[in-house]
Amino acid sequence: MGQGKTLKYGFMTLPRSMEESRELAVVGQDYGFDWISVADSPTVYQESFLHQLEIARIAERPMIGPLVSHVVVRHPVIVGNLLATLNEFTGGRVIGTLATGNSAARGLGMKPARLAEVAEAITCIQGYWRGEGGTFGESRIPATGIERQGCPILVSADGPKAAELSGQVGDGLLYGGVLDPGVRRRRLAAAKITGDREAWIAPSVSMFETYEDVNEDLGAVVVAMCNRAMRGDLSERDISPEIEADILALRKAYDYGFHADNTRGARNATVIGDRLRNWLIDQFCIWGDEERFAATLDDLAEEGWTGIQFLIGQGDQVATVRRIGERLRKLGYVSGSVPAA
């Protein structure tokens, strides 16, 4: 026990109000978190990059960035410009992330980007940062000769093909799929993490110790994670036929107007039964008492992950981050001070 102290720790917040984001910036920095990210889901939540900017202004040490950007409703030049501008503002503290835009696209009735488009977008963004221009689909970014302050870009992956892509383009992996040890190790191996490349894993998190209490705490979040991550060929995910049938039914019933939302009745958490509920909690959440919690972190450290980006979606995000920070501090896994409540 104790390997978890080698990991970096961060959290993602849902941008519901600027007041809450300001509090999270203070608490996150005080507890010594390494990365504070903001969800990029404009259908339900406020503008991610404005919240990132305000968090970066208040919290002067942690890395900042979106979780996760995409190129479905934003052209790569817009994403690249936002990241470079934020990186200049923060003195080089930005981590970029890019994915197919699964939830954002489906929530608008659009198709997610293909993996080939994600790869093309990353190449396009990096060329834009160098002032060389580039192409994306039928569009063309002219060469300007203006060099911009780029940042690392992690490829967000749930399935095997996206994880393989993260080993070919960008600067590493952000994995948000199932926590099954065999699956997550395959994703990590596919990402080819060497040198400065990083591999972050992004589960939800709860301090509660029963399925019922965890579901009450963040049920809508694990349902959203499943709806996003469990796409394509599910045969490689090591799941039973019964769970696969439950997942397909969930996808048909999912309401994007309440995406990952635990504050308005957690509507999407009501469309699943206990069997799938318990499976989702085990597969998409780090939860339970201190011993169970520490054992999971230690296992992830031993496997070779760079860090854990906890996905926060509870009704009271500030209180949740305090509880996580306090547990990590007690375990000796973060070195921040104890902030005032």
Solvent accessible surface area in square Angstrom, and as a share of the most:
residue,aa,sasa,rsa
1,M,165,0.74
2,G,20,0.19
3,Q,75,0.33
4,G,0,0.00
5,K,127,0.54
6,T,107,0.62
7,L,11,0.06
8,K,83,0.35
9,Y,1,0.00
10,G,0,0.00
11,F,1,0.00
12,M,19,0.09
13,T,0,0.00
14,L,8,0.04
15,P,0,0.00
16,R,51,0.18
17,S,42,0.27
18,M,54,0.24
19,E,121,0.54
20,E,29,0.13
21,S,1,0.01
22,R,106,0.39
23,E,81,0.37
24,L,0,0.00
25,A,0,0.00
26,V,73,0.42
27,V,3,0.02
28,G,0,0.00
29,Q,31,0.14
30,D,42,0.22
31,Y,9,0.03
32,G,29,0.28
33,F,6,0.02
34,D,55,0.28
35,W,0,0.00
36,I,0,0.00
37,S,0,0.00
38,V,0,0.00
39,A,4,0.03
40,D,8,0.04
41,S,22,0.14
42,P,65,0.41
43,T,69,0.40
44,V,40,0.23
45,Y,20,0.07
46,Q,86,0.38
47,E,60,0.27
48,S,2,0.01
49,F,13,0.06
50,L,106,0.53
51,H,2,0.01
52,Q,0,0.00
53,L,71,0.35
54,E,25,0.11
55,I,0,0.00
56,A,2,0.02
57,R,135,0.49
58,I,42,0.21
59,A,0,0.00
60,E,125,0.56
61,R,165,0.60
62,P,4,0.02
63,M,58,0.26
64,I,0,0.00
65,G,0,0.00
66,P,0,0.00
67,L,12,0.06
68,V,35,0.20
69,S,0,0.00
70,H,4,0.02
71,V,11,0.06
72,V,31,0.18
73,V,64,0.37
74,R,39,0.14
75,H,60,0.27
76,P,0,0.00
77,V,38,0.22
78,I,85,0.43
79,V,0,0.00
80,G,0,0.00
81,N,65,0.33
82,L,54,0.27
83,L,2,0.01
84,A,4,0.03
85,T,83,0.48
86,L,9,0.04
87,N,6,0.03
88,E,123,0.55
89,F,111,0.46
90,T,13,0.07
91,G,64,0.61
92,G,36,0.34
93,R,35,0.13
94,V,1,0.00
95,I,11,0.06
96,G,0,0.00
97,T,1,0.01
98,L,2,0.01
99,A,17,0.13
100,T,31,0.18
101,G,7,0.07
102,N,23,0.12
103,S,18,0.12
104,A,15,0.12
105,A,0,0.00
106,R,84,0.31
107,G,23,0.22
108,L,93,0.46
109,G,74,0.71
110,M,82,0.37
111,K,179,0.76
112,P,31,0.20
113,A,13,0.10
114,R,163,0.59
115,L,54,0.27
116,A,72,0.56
117,E,45,0.20
118,V,1,0.00
119,A,22,0.17
120,E,60,0.27
121,A,0,0.00
122,I,1,0.01
123,T,84,0.49
124,C,4,0.02
125,I,0,0.00
126,Q,52,0.23
127,G,3,0.03
128,Y,16,0.06
129,W,18,0.06
130,R,124,0.45
131,G,5,0.05
132,E,102,0.46
133,G,9,0.08
134,G,26,0.25
135,T,76,0.44
136,F,30,0.12
137,G,57,0.55
138,E,186,0.84
139,S,41,0.27
140,R,171,0.63
141,I,14,0.07
142,P,72,0.45
143,A,75,0.58
144,T,68,0.40
145,G,63,0.60
146,I,94,0.48
147,E,143,0.64
148,R,72,0.26
149,Q,80,0.36
150,G,27,0.26
151,C,13,0.08
152,P,64,0.40
153,I,1,0.01
154,L,3,0.01
155,V,1,0.01
156,S,23,0.15
157,A,2,0.01
158,D,25,0.13
159,G,12,0.12
160,P,57,0.36
161,K,149,0.63
162,A,13,0.10
163,A,0,0.00
164,E,93,0.42
165,L,16,0.08
166,S,0,0.00
167,G,16,0.16
168,Q,115,0.51
169,V,34,0.20
170,G,19,0.19
171,D,49,0.25
172,G,0,0.00
173,L,0,0.00
174,L,4,0.02
175,Y,0,0.00
176,G,8,0.07
177,G,5,0.04
178,V,3,0.02
179,L,14,0.07
180,D,35,0.18
181,P,60,0.38
182,G,26,0.25
183,V,0,0.00
184,R,14,0.05
185,R,127,0.46
186,R,102,0.37
187,R,3,0.01
188,L,23,0.11
189,A,78,0.60
190,A,28,0.22
191,A,0,0.00
192,K,127,0.54
193,I,48,0.24
194,T,97,0.56
195,G,80,0.77
196,D,144,0.75
197,R,54,0.20
198,E,41,0.19
199,A,0,0.00
200,W,3,0.01
201,I,1,0.01
202,A,4,0.03
203,P,3,0.02
204,S,0,0.00
205,V,0,0.00
206,S,2,0.01
207,M,27,0.12
208,F,83,0.35
209,E,107,0.48
210,T,61,0.36
211,Y,65,0.25
212,E,103,0.46
213,D,65,0.34
214,V,0,0.00
215,N,40,0.21
216,E,146,0.65
217,D,21,0.11
218,L,0,0.00
219,G,0,0.00
220,A,0,0.00
221,V,8,0.05
222,V,1,0.00
223,V,0,0.00
224,A,6,0.05
225,M,5,0.02
226,C,0,0.00
227,N,1,0.00
228,R,62,0.23
229,A,2,0.02
230,M,0,0.00
231,R,43,0.16
232,G,67,0.64
233,D,101,0.52
234,L,9,0.04
235,S,90,0.58
236,E,49,0.22
237,R,14,0.05
238,D,90,0.47
239,I,29,0.15
240,S,45,0.29
241,P,105,0.66
242,E,89,0.40
243,I,12,0.06
244,E,61,0.27
245,A,58,0.45
246,D,32,0.17
247,I,0,0.00
248,L,76,0.38
249,A,60,0.46
250,L,2,0.01
251,R,65,0.24
252,K,180,0.76
253,A,52,0.40
254,Y,18,0.07
255,D,45,0.23
256,Y,41,0.16
257,G,36,0.35
258,F,33,0.14
259,H,24,0.11
260,A,10,0.07
261,D,5,0.03
262,N,25,0.13
263,T,69,0.40
264,R,118,0.43
265,G,63,0.61
266,A,20,0.16
267,R,117,0.43
268,N,1,0.01
269,A,14,0.11
270,T,101,0.59
271,V,60,0.34
272,I,29,0.15
273,G,47,0.45
274,D,92,0.48
275,R,137,0.50
276,L,3,0.02
277,R,28,0.10
278,N,42,0.21
279,W,41,0.14
280,L,0,0.00
281,I,0,0.00
282,D,51,0.27
283,Q,31,0.14
284,F,1,0.00
285,C,3,0.02
286,I,3,0.02
287,W,15,0.05
288,G,2,0.02
289,D,62,0.32
290,E,58,0.26
291,E,134,0.60
292,R,107,0.39
293,F,0,0.00
294,A,0,0.00
295,A,51,0.40
296,T,32,0.19
297,L,0,0.00
298,D,10,0.05
299,D,65,0.34
300,L,0,0.00
301,A,16,0.12
302,E,127,0.57
303,E,38,0.17
304,G,42,0.40
305,W,9,0.03
306,T,29,0.17
307,G,0,0.00
308,I,0,0.00
309,Q,0,0.00
310,F,0,0.00
311,L,13,0.07
312,I,1,0.00
313,G,1,0.01
314,Q,5,0.02
315,G,45,0.43
316,D,82,0.42
317,Q,0,0.00
318,V,15,0.09
319,A,28,0.22
320,T,4,0.02
321,V,0,0.00
322,R,58,0.21
323,R,98,0.36
324,I,1,0.01
325,G,0,0.00
326,E,60,0.27
327,R,37,0.13
328,L,0,0.00
329,R,86,0.31
330,K,137,0.58
331,L,29,0.14
332,G,43,0.41
333,Y,14,0.05
334,V,16,0.09
335,S,114,0.73
336,G,17,0.17
337,S,78,0.50
338,V,90,0.52
339,P,19,0.12
340,A,89,0.69
341,A,126,0.98
